[in-house]
Amino acid sequence: MEPNAPSRLQRINAVPAAYASFWLVVSAITANPAMAGPKHDVWTQGTAMPVGVFAAMAATYAGKIYIFGGATDSNSLTSATQIYDPVRQTWSTGANMPAAANGGTATVVGKKIYVQAGNVAKIGQSQLMWVYVPATNSWSAKAKSPTKRGSTGGAALSGLVYVAGGNSPSQLRLPNLESYDPSKNAWTELAPMLVGRSEVSVGAVGQVLLTAGGATDSGAIGDVEEYSPGSGTWTELASEPTPTNMSCSGVTNSLFYILGGAGQNGLAVSNTQIYSLADNTWTTGSSMPQAAAYAAGAVYKGKIYCFGGGSDYQGTSIYNAVQIYQP
């Protein structure tokens, strides 16, 4: 036997102590379930927004979630920047956008948030691109996009901002896809989607873009497409189980979450739909506590946050709820 090795008796006596430690841990977890880690496929509520908004734009940067603009009622848009701290569950405000707007996109590249303005007060569907710098709490204008449009979807991938779909000033449902390069302050027109649509959900998974749902002149659709920047081509994928537009959406752990939105009758739905690109399949999760159309979506530490939204595609009733989904 090695000089410092425990004897057989010492090893036997250590066993009850080990079991005692184990049961102490089990008892502590039983008494305090939070110690067991997060529950999954559950919804919780955050601190309500100071101002409820419909069709706002949201993005996560440096531990805060920024919610830009939105409609505050059926006739009014806001230029407000509302900032949510998901750890403290508190709200603050930032500098207002250059103009009131909704139905655009907000994406992060580097240390800046790029906002494709969408529908702008007194202008309508726009070509405007703004950049917000959180460090200086300041806004500036960037190069205008090639296409006037609102009710778009967008995501960032490989240092570029992508904007898809939308409504034209004549209310055409657009298939357009454009990318913006912040390093060059320049736009590029890319291959259009296979199906033109507005209010489309867009997410980046790996090295491709996914577009899901949206609306055509016939109402909400469930079409899902994949865009490969490498080949510049689109591929049709498995459709949403429940066709929706105006959904809160986000990507985490390589899964694309489509939460709520407006259904084919125009009313808000509470569905949680989850798409896996790896096997081109859909699953469903627990329903949102409050059905919401055009809630602004953002991801923070694996959870999807849905801000505001409304009772239907017109925003007849506008909410200030913060609904949080833990996959």
Beta strands, then each sheet from edge to edge (+ up, - down):
strand 1: 42-45
strand 2: 57-61
strand 3: 64-68
strand 4: 71-73
strand 5: 76-77
strand 6: 81-85
strand 7: 90-94
strand 8: 101-102
strand 9: 105-109
strand 10: 112-116
strand 11: 119-120
strand 12: 124-125
strand 13: 129-133
strand 14: 138-142
strand 15: 153-157
strand 16: 160-164
strand 17: 177-181
strand 18: 186-190
strand 19: 201-205
strand 20: 208-212
strand 21: 215-216
strand 22: 219-220
strand 23: 224-228
strand 24: 233-237
strand 25: 248-252
strand 26: 255-262
strand 27: 268-276
strand 28: 281-285
strand 29: 296-300
strand 30: 303-307
strand 31: 322-326
sheet 1: 1+ 31- 30+ 29-
sheet 2: 2+ 3- 6+ 7-
sheet 3: 4+ 5-
sheet 4: 8+ 11- 12+
sheet 5: 9+ 10- 13+ 14-
sheet 6: 15+ 16- 17+ 18-
sheet 7: 19+ 20- 23+ 24-
sheet 8: 21+ 22-
sheet 9: 25+ 26- 27+ 28-
end
